[in-house]
Amino acid sequence: MHTINADLHCHSVVSDGTLTPEALASRAHANGVKIWSLTDHDELGGQERAKMAAQELGMQYIPGVEISVTWCAQTLHIVGLGVDPHNSDLLQGLYQTRNGRSNRAKAMAAQLDQVGIKDAYEGALQFVGNPDLISRTHFARFLVESGVCKDTNEVFANYLIEGKPGYVGHEWANLSDAITWIKQAGGIAVIAHPGRYRYTSLQLTQLYEQFKDLGGQGIEVVTGSHSPAEYKTFAKVALEYGFLASRGSDFHDPQESHIDLGLLPDLPSQLRPVWSVFQ
């Protein structure tokens, strides 16, 4: 089961990716993916298209979403897998989570204007498939396209992060609500790319314990932003807390992403894959 090519984390134009759900399905299939999930940020609008495209290509499809959460004054991402994309509680919760992105984006643009970068809001909108979900990624693409930075790595070293021009904090969903919405929609909550967070060891321990107490069940072990050493680190976490293990590229764009859909290493064999629940 752990050697099945499953990619359960990626993004389309419905949030901050650059490909349509159909194009993502084709790319995943071409790279040998057997079980696939589209997990757009705080949005379920691409789910029916993704499901239809996956089924036409013979892939198993698991409906998904990635929810933005504020925990310990930082942004944390929780993936929901196997959710009902029509569940009213989840849809309402995601709507509330998305609310305010436009005002935040305008505040980000105002900061960039103060350091000489003009019309950033309008520039970022050029890269937005869904205006309700304008994000730092869209601003980053504008800064690259306009020649301010050579690539998105340079953007996030100099702009849009705490302490740099263009950073505006935002209060997302709380952890309890995010997990509740996922569970009410029949899904499984998974901590996304845990290696990306700047929490202390004590905070991470508290996160895992609180997440489990609230009904969270999974953790991404093999993902695009993890190193081989982190695969081992989070495999140990999964075993210690009894978490189901997930695997996902976090693919956004052919040029920007760390790794392509379906090209990740297998999960460590001692772990129970999250997709085993959906077999």
C-alpha positions, -999 to +999 in steps of 0.1 A: +000+000+000+028+024+008+043+021-027+012+033-045+018+065-063-006+088-045-003+126-047-028+142-022-017+178-022-017+202-052-033+235-063-051+247-094-061+281-108-091+280-084-066+290-057-030+299-063-019+273-089-014+281-126-030+250-142-066+240-145-080+210-126-081+192-159-045+200-167-034+189-133-052+156-137-035+150-170-001+158-156-006+136-126-017+107-148+012+112-171+036+109-141+020+076-130-003+089-102-029+063-092-046+082-064-050+119-066-065+148-047-068+185-056-065+206-024-070+242-033-066+268-005-099+274+013-119+266-018-138+236-032-148+252-065-125+229-086-136+196-071-162+184-096-139+192-125-110+174-109-131+144-100-144+141-136-110+145-151-094+120-128-121+094-134-119+098-172-082+090-168-087+060-146-073+075-114-089+072-080-100+106-068-102+118-032-118+152-027-096+176-008-090+211+005-063+230+023-075+252+051-056+282+064-053+282+102-038+307+127-021+288+155+004+303+179+005+335+159+016+317+127-002+304+097-007+266+097-022+246+069-045+217+075-055+194+046-089+178+046-091+146+026-123+127+016-145+156+023-180+161+009-175+192-013-212+201-009-212+200+029-228+233+041-207+235+073-175+232+054-185+256+026-196+282+052-164+278+071-142+282+040-162+313+030-155+329+064-118+320+061-115+335+026-133+367+037-109+396+040-082+385+015-090+414-008-085+440+019-053+423+030-041+423-006-047+460-009-028+466+023+001+445+009+001+466-023+001+498-003+033+487+015+050+478-017+040+512-031+059+528-003+091+511-014+086+521-050+067+491-064+037+506-081+003+490-090+011+457-073-025+450-065-035+453-102-004+434-112-012+405-088-048+403-101-034+394-135-023+360-121-055+354-101-080+327-112-103+334-083-103+370-070-116+358-036-083+339-031-057+365-040-026+356-021+011+363-016+018+338-044+001+361-069+021+391-057+052+370-060+045+362-096+039+399-103+072+408-087+090+383-109+071+392-141+078+429-135+115+423-130+117+433-094+130+398-085+145+370-106+124+342-091+099+335-063+127+324-040+142+359-042+107+374-036+102+355-004+137+365+008+131+402+004+093+408+003+060+395+016+074+379+047+073+392+083+096+422+087+098+428+049+077+451+026+044+437+016+038+416+046+004+419+062-007+394+088-042+378+087-062+359+112-073+327+096-096+299+110-087+284+144-075+248+146-106+235+163-130+249+137-109+237+108-108+201+121-145+202+130-155+214+094-134+186+079-150+160+102-185+173+096-179+169+059-168+132+064-131+139+059-098+132+076-077+162+088-040+161+080-012+185+091+003+198+058+041+201+053+051+202+091+087+209+082+078+244+069+067+258+102+089+279+125+076+265+157+098+255+187+101+218+196+077+224+225+052+241+203+053+213+178+047+188+205+017+209+217+004+211+181+005+173+176-012+167+209-039+193+204-044+182+168-050+146+179-072+156+208-094+176+184-098+146+161-070+152+136-057+119+121-029+125+096+004+142+089+022+148+056+055+129+058+067+130+022+060+163+006+077+187-019+092+210+008+106+182+030+142+170+028+150+132+031+160+139+067+126+154+073+109+123+058+125+103+087+117+130+113+080+131+105+078+093+100+088+091+136+061+117+145+035+096+127+045+065+145+046+082+179+012+098+177-005+071+156-011+094+127-019+082+092+008+093+068+002+113+037+022+121+006+018+151-017+039+173-039+022+206-030+025+213-068+015+248-079+033+254-112+058+237-135+085+263-130+079+273-093+073+240-076+100+220-058+089+187-074+064+176-100+031+157-094+037+121-086+075+122-085+080+120-047+097+090-030+075+063-015+063+066+020+084+047+046+071+011+048+064+011+085+037+038+081+000+034+074-009+055+044-039+078+047-052+066+014-057+031+029-088+045+046-103+053+012-097+019-004 
